[in-house]
C-alpha cells in the first residue's frame, strides 16, 4: 500500500493573470478551492508549496497547510520536491501527487484515480487523460496529446506526448491533463535530470521522463478540468463553480 502526499505548487509570477492563485472564485481564493478539491480526494495529507507569503497566508487562513519554498524553481516539479523533502525528511510518503494550483474545477475523483497505476511496481509516474471531444482541439497545439498503448480498460502505457495531432488514423485522441503521481524515488530522479532534447523541442516536461526510460501510465477520466491562465478562463471558472453550487443546493 502506498502512502501518498498531495502537493499543490503555487506562485504569484503569472504574467497573463497577475496574482492568479489569489483570484476570488465563489468567495475564496482560487488556490483554496484547489486545496479543498485535493482534500476531498481523500488519498492523503495535502499541502500547498509556494514561495509567496500571501499564498501561504490564504491557505492557512482556510485551515490548510502551506510550506515555503525557494523562489528560483524552474518548474512545479522542482518546487514539490523541495516541499516533500521539508515536510517528510524521513521518507514516510512514498508517493507524491502534483496537483496544479490553477485547476479549480478539478474533480476530486480524478485526483484519486491518478495513484491507481502505481499499484504496479513497474510504473514510475501516473497521469490523467481524457478523450478529445471537440474537433478543433485535435489540431490545437495548446492541447497536449498522449500517444499510448492500451493495457487495460481506461488505462494506457504512455509512449509519447505531443502538441501535434497524433496518433494518425481512426480512433480517439487523448488530451493530456497535467496532474502527476510520482513514486518518491522517481520524482527525485526526475528533478535531477537535465532537460531533454524532445522536452525542449515540444516544451513538454514529461518527455524528460520518457527519454530517460521512465514508465508513465495514464488513466482515462471523464473530462478535462479548466486550467485558469487568462481573465476569460477565470470568468469561465466562476460560471462553472457557481452553476455547481446552485445545482447542489437544488438537490439538497
C-alpha positions in Angstrom: 0.0 0.0 0.0 1.3 3.5 -0.9 1.2 6.4 1.4 0.6 9.5 -0.8 1.3 13.1 -0.1 -0.6 15.6 -2.2 1.3 18.8 -3.0 0.0 21.9 -4.9 2.7 24.1 -6.3 1.7 27.8 -6.5 3.4 31.1 -7.2 2.3 34.7 -8.0 4.5 35.2 -11.1 1.9 34.6 -13.8 2.0 37.3 -16.5 -1.3 36.8 -18.2 -3.3 36.8 -15.0 -1.4 38.6 -12.2 -1.9 37.2 -8.7 -3.7 34.3 -10.2 -3.8 32.0 -7.2 -5.5 34.7 -5.1 -8.2 35.4 -7.7 -11.6 35.1 -6.0 -13.9 32.4 -7.1 -17.1 31.7 -5.1 -15.8 33.9 -2.3 -12.5 32.2 -1.9 -9.0 32.5 -3.4 -8.6 30.0 -6.3 -5.7 28.2 -4.5 -8.0 27.5 -1.6 -10.6 25.9 -3.9 -7.9 23.7 -5.4 -6.7 22.7 -1.9 -10.3 21.8 -1.0 -10.6 19.6 -4.1 -7.4 17.8 -3.2 -8.6 17.3 0.4 -11.9 15.9 -0.9 -9.9 13.3 -2.9 -9.2 11.6 0.4 -5.9 9.9 -0.6 -3.5 11.6 1.9 -2.5 14.8 3.5 -2.4 17.9 1.3 -0.1 20.9 1.4 0.5 24.0 -0.8 4.1 24.5 -1.9 4.7 28.2 -2.5 7.3 31.0 -2.5 4.7 33.7 -1.7 3.7 34.6 1.9 0.4 35.9 0.5 -0.5 32.4 -0.8 0.6 30.7 2.4 -1.5 33.0 4.4 -4.6 32.4 2.3 -4.2 28.7 2.7 -3.5 28.6 6.4 -6.4 31.0 7.0 -8.7 28.5 5.3 -7.3 25.7 7.6 -4.8 24.2 5.2 -1.1 23.6 5.3 1.5 25.6 3.3 5.2 25.1 3.0 7.5 27.8 1.9 10.0 27.0 -0.9 12.7 28.8 -2.9 11.8 31.5 -5.5 14.2 30.2 -8.2 12.5 26.9 -9.1 12.2 26.3 -12.9 9.1 24.1 -12.6 6.4 22.9 -10.2 8.1 19.5 -10.1 11.2 21.1 -8.6 9.1 23.0 -6.1 7.2 20.0 -4.9 10.4 18.0 -4.5 11.8 20.7 -2.2 8.5 20.7 -0.3 8.3 16.9 0.2 11.9 16.9 1.5 11.0 19.6 4.0 7.7 18.0 5.1 8.8 14.4 5.1 12.5 14.1 5.6 12.2 10.6 6.9 10.6 9.4 3.7 7.3 8.1 5.1 5.3 9.1 2.0 6.4 7.0 -1.0 4.0 8.7 -3.5 3.9 12.4 -4.3 0.8 13.7 -6.2 1.4 17.0 -8.0 -1.9 18.9 -8.5 -1.6 22.2 -10.4 -2.8 25.2 -8.5 -4.8 26.7 -11.4 -7.3 23.8 -11.7 -10.2 25.0 -9.5 -12.8 22.7 -11.3 -10.7 19.5 -10.8 -12.8 16.5 -9.8 -11.6 15.0 -6.5 -12.3 11.6 -8.0 -9.8 12.3 -10.8 -7.1 13.2 -8.3 -7.8 9.9 -6.5 -7.7 8.0 -9.8 -4.2 9.2 -10.5 -2.5 7.0 -8.0 -4.1 3.7 -9.2 -1.4 2.8 -11.8 1.3 3.0 -9.1 -0.1 -0.3 -7.6 2.0 -1.8 -10.5 5.6 -1.7 -9.2 6.9 -1.2 -12.8 5.2 2.2 -13.1 7.2 5.3 -12.2 4.8 8.1 -12.8 1.0 8.1 -13.3 -1.1 10.9 -15.0 -4.5 11.6 -16.5 -6.0 11.8 -19.9 -9.5 12.5 -21.4 -10.9 11.8 -24.8 -10.9 14.9 -27.0 -14.5 15.6 -27.9 -14.1 18.9 -29.8 -12.8 18.7 -33.3 -10.8 21.9 -33.1 -8.9 20.7 -30.2 -7.4 17.8 -32.2 -5.2 20.3 -34.2 -4.7 22.8 -31.4 -1.0 22.8 -30.3 -2.1 24.1 -26.9 -3.9 20.8 -26.3 -1.3 18.2 -25.5 -2.0 14.7 -26.8 -1.0 11.5 -25.2 0.0 8.7 -27.6 -0.2 5.4 -25.7 -0.7 1.7 -25.8 -3.8 0.4 -24.1 -3.0 -2.1 -21.3 -6.4 -2.3 -19.6 -9.9 -0.7 -19.7 -9.3 3.0 -19.2 -5.6 2.8 -18.9 -2.6 3.3 -21.2 1.1 3.0 -21.1 2.3 6.4 -22.4 4.6 6.2 -25.3 4.8 9.9 -26.2 3.3 13.3 -25.5 3.0 15.9 -28.3 1.4 19.1 -29.4 0.9 17.7 -32.8 -2.2 15.8 -33.9 -1.4 12.2 -33.0 -1.7 9.3 -33.5 -2.7 9.2 -37.1 -5.7 7.2 -38.3 -9.1 6.3 -37.0 -9.8 6.3 -33.3 -10.0 8.7 -30.4 -7.3 11.2 -29.4 -6.5 11.8 -25.8 -6.0 15.2 -24.1 -3.3 15.0 -21.5 -4.1 16.5 -18.1 -1.1 17.9 -16.3 -1.6 16.1 -13.0 1.1 13.6 -11.9 1.5 11.0 -9.3 5.2 10.2 -8.8 6.9 7.4 -6.8 9.1 9.3 -4.4 12.2 7.9 -5.9 11.0 8.7 -9.4 10.4 12.3 -8.5 13.9 12.5 -7.1 15.4 11.0 -10.3 13.3 13.3 -12.5 14.2 16.6 -10.9 17.9 15.6 -11.0 17.8 15.1 -14.8 18.8 17.8 -17.3 16.1 19.0 -19.7 16.0 16.5 -22.6 16.1 17.3 -26.4 12.4 16.3 -27.0 11.3 18.2 -23.9 12.9 21.4 -25.2 11.6 20.9 -28.7 8.0 20.2 -27.7 8.2 22.3 -24.5 6.7 19.4 -22.5 8.4 18.5 -19.3 7.1 14.9 -19.1 9.1 13.9 -22.2 12.2 14.2 -20.0 11.0 11.2 -18.0 10.2 9.1 -21.1 13.6 9.9 -22.7 15.3 8.7 -19.5 13.5 5.4 -19.8 10.9 6.0 -17.0 7.5 4.5 -17.4 4.4 6.7 -17.3 0.9 5.2 -17.2 -2.2 7.2 -17.9 -5.8 6.8 -16.5 -8.8 8.0 -18.6 -11.1 10.3 -16.8 -14.4 11.8 -17.9 -13.4 15.4 -18.7 -10.6 17.9 -18.7 -10.6 20.4 -15.8 -10.4 24.0 -16.7 -6.9 25.5 -16.4 -7.1 29.2 -15.5 -4.5 31.2 -17.4 -6.4 34.3 -18.6 -9.1 36.6 -17.4 -11.5 34.8 -19.7 -10.6 31.4 -18.1 -11.3 33.0 -14.7 -14.7 34.1 -15.8 -15.5 30.6 -17.1 -14.3 29.0 -13.8 -16.5 31.4 -11.8 -19.5 30.4 -14.0 -18.8 26.7 -13.7 -18.4 26.7 -10.0 -21.4 29.0 -9.5 -23.5 26.5 -11.5 -22.3 23.6 -9.4 -23.2 25.5 -6.2 -26.7 26.2 -7.5 -27.1 22.6 -8.6 -26.0 21.2 -5.3 -28.4 23.5 -3.4 -31.3 22.5 -5.6 -30.7 18.8 -5.0 -30.2 19.1 -1.2 
